[in-house]
Amino acid sequence: MCGGRSPCPSHSIEAIVSIDERGQIVLPKEVRERAGLKPRDKLAVVTHVHGEEVEYIMLIPVERLRRLLGPFLKELMGGEETP
């Protein structure tokens, strides 16, 4: 349940992309701009697996993931700084 100061997260289909012969995809310019992605930014590929099947794939900017998980990892490691 959402509440407080932050809005509830939402999901939407932003684009449909294809995988080329080399296994690459192109994120549309509008999606990159909306997400604040720039050339050479790194994305973590996160899969949600149900049973033995990958249900969905998420792309999370590494810097955002580091900001979100940094405090948790620091606490988990007994206060040591995380890279």
N, C-alpha and C positions, 0 to 999 in steps of 0.2 A: 504494500500500500504506500502511495506517495503522500507526502505532506511536507510541511515546513517551507523553507525558502526555495528549495530546488524543484524545478518542474519534473514531472514524471517523464521517464525516457519514452521515446516513441521509435517505431520502426517503419521504414518505408522502402519500397523498391525504387531506387534512384536511377537505375539503368540496367539494361541487359547487355552483357558483353560476351564475346566469343573467345575461345582458346585457339590460338593458331597452331600451326604444325610444330613449332618449337616449344609449345606449352606455355606461351606467354599470353597475357591479357593486357588490354589498354584500358585504363580508367579514364572515362570521359573528362574533358577539361572542366565542365561545370561541377562535376563531383570533386575533382581535385581542388578546385578553387573553394568550394563550400567547406571542404574538410581542412583547408589551409595547408595542403600538401605542396611541396616544392621539389624540383629535381634533386635527386640523391637522398631524399628522406627515406628512412627505412620503415617498413611495415612488418609487424609480427603476423604470421599466418596462424590463426587459432581455429582448431576444428572442434565441433561438437559431435561426439560419437555416441550412437545409440545402438547397443548390441555390438555388432561388428561393422556397422555401416556409418559412414560419415554423413550426418544429417545436414549440417551446414558448415560453411567456412566464413570466418570473420577476418578482416584486415584491420589491425589496430596500429596506429602510429607508435613506433617504439618510444619516442620521447613522452608521449601521453601515458603509455603503459608504465614507464619508469616513474613518472610523477605519481601515478595511482598506487603502484605497488611498492615504491621506495620506502615509505614509512612502515608499511607492513613487514617488509623484508628486514628492515633495520631492527624492528622490535623482535622479530623471529630469530635474528642472529645475535640477540643480546646487546643491542645498542651499537654494534659495529656499523661503520659506513658501508653502504652498498655501492658497487661500481656504477 
